[in-house]
Amino acid sequence: MVVPHHPAGARLARHRLSDELADVVPPTLRADLIAVLAELVGNAVRHARPLPGGVIRVAWRLRPSPEGTVIQLRVTDGGANTGPRIRTASPDAADGRGLHIVAGLATRWGVERDGMGQRVWAEFDPVPAPRPDLVSAG
């Protein structure tokens, strides 16, 4: 999907992701996906140039694996002079914690660059399904 390079773009992306995955992933995982997507789009708006047309490209992909479904979020923008990196924010800082949130919620994240800009991605490994054949000792 394409959203405006504007704070409203994060809202549009969050709502679309939530609607499309409502019946696909558990609510707690969906909340994590929404939080990470909001951070990635917000960072693109604050720190990167837009793609041609003043937009940011947002995508998600569900990929089957033996353990379940891996979910990848991708946000593509026009790039910036410096790439995304985790910063140390003081307790009084108004910002600087976004990628800490991404790193804490996603299984892994990274940045890919090409001549057109950059893509920041975050992946979520599947949540193990409960095993009815296992009994917990208490």
C-alpha positions in Angstrom: 0.0 0.0 0.0 1.1 3.6 -0.5 0.6 6.2 2.2 1.4 9.9 2.3 4.8 11.0 3.6 2.9 12.6 6.5 2.0 11.6 10.1 -1.5 10.6 8.8 0.2 7.9 6.7 1.0 5.9 9.9 -2.7 6.0 10.9 -3.8 4.7 7.5 -1.2 1.9 7.5 -2.2 0.9 11.1 -5.9 0.7 10.3 -5.3 -1.3 7.1 -2.9 -3.8 8.8 -5.4 -4.2 11.6 -8.3 -4.8 9.3 -6.4 -7.3 7.1 -4.9 -9.4 9.9 -7.9 -9.3 12.3 -8.9 -12.9 11.6 -5.4 -14.1 10.8 -3.2 -13.4 13.9 -3.9 -13.3 17.6 -4.9 -9.9 19.1 -1.6 -9.6 21.1 0.5 -10.2 18.1 -1.6 -7.9 16.0 -1.0 -5.1 18.6 2.7 -5.7 18.3 2.6 -5.5 14.5 0.6 -2.3 14.7 3.1 -0.7 17.1 6.1 -1.7 15.0 4.5 -0.5 11.8 3.6 2.8 13.4 7.2 3.3 14.5 8.6 2.4 11.1 6.2 4.8 9.2 6.7 7.5 11.8 10.5 7.2 11.5 10.2 7.4 7.7 8.1 10.6 8.0 10.4 12.2 10.5 13.8 11.2 9.2 13.7 10.2 5.5 12.8 11.7 2.2 9.6 10.6 0.5 9.4 8.4 -2.6 8.4 10.2 -5.8 4.9 11.5 -5.4 5.4 12.4 -1.7 4.6 8.9 -0.5 5.9 5.9 1.5 5.4 2.3 0.5 4.1 0.0 3.2 3.8 -3.8 2.9 3.4 -6.9 4.9 3.9 -10.5 4.0 2.9 -13.8 5.7 5.2 -16.6 4.9 4.6 -20.2 6.0 7.3 -22.0 7.9 7.3 -25.4 9.7 6.6 -23.6 13.0 3.8 -21.5 11.7 3.5 -18.2 9.8 6.4 -15.7 9.8 5.2 -12.1 9.3 7.3 -9.4 7.7 6.6 -5.7 7.7 8.3 -3.4 5.2 8.4 0.4 5.0 10.1 1.9 1.9 11.0 5.6 1.7 13.4 7.8 -0.3 16.2 7.3 2.2 18.1 9.8 4.4 21.7 11.0 4.8 22.1 8.5 7.7 20.5 5.2 8.1 18.2 4.1 10.9 20.1 3.1 14.1 19.2 2.5 17.7 20.1 5.5 19.8 20.5 6.0 23.5 17.9 8.4 24.7 18.1 10.1 28.1 15.1 9.7 30.4 14.0 13.3 29.6 14.4 12.9 25.8 11.1 13.4 23.9 12.2 10.8 21.2 14.8 8.3 20.3 13.2 5.1 21.6 11.3 4.0 18.4 13.9 1.4 17.2 14.2 0.1 20.8 10.5 -0.7 20.5 10.9 -2.3 17.1 13.9 -4.4 18.3 12.0 -5.4 21.5 8.8 -6.6 19.7 10.1 -8.0 16.4 12.2 -11.1 16.2 14.7 -9.3 13.9 14.8 -6.1 11.9 17.1 -4.5 9.3 17.6 -2.0 6.5 18.1 -2.5 2.8 19.3 0.3 0.5 19.3 0.6 -3.2 19.5 3.5 -5.7 15.9 4.5 -5.1 15.9 4.7 -1.3 15.7 2.4 1.7 13.5 -0.3 3.0 13.3 -0.9 6.8 11.8 -4.3 7.6 10.9 -6.2 10.8 10.1 -9.9 11.1 8.0 -11.8 13.6 8.5 -15.5 14.1 5.4 -17.5 14.7 4.0 -17.9 18.1 4.3 -21.6 19.0 0.9 -23.2 19.0 -0.2 -24.8 22.2 0.5 -28.5 22.4 -2.4 -30.4 23.9 -0.3 -33.5 24.2 1.9 -31.7 26.8 0.7 -31.2 30.4 2.4 -28.6 32.6 3.4 -29.6 36.0 2.4 -27.3 38.7 
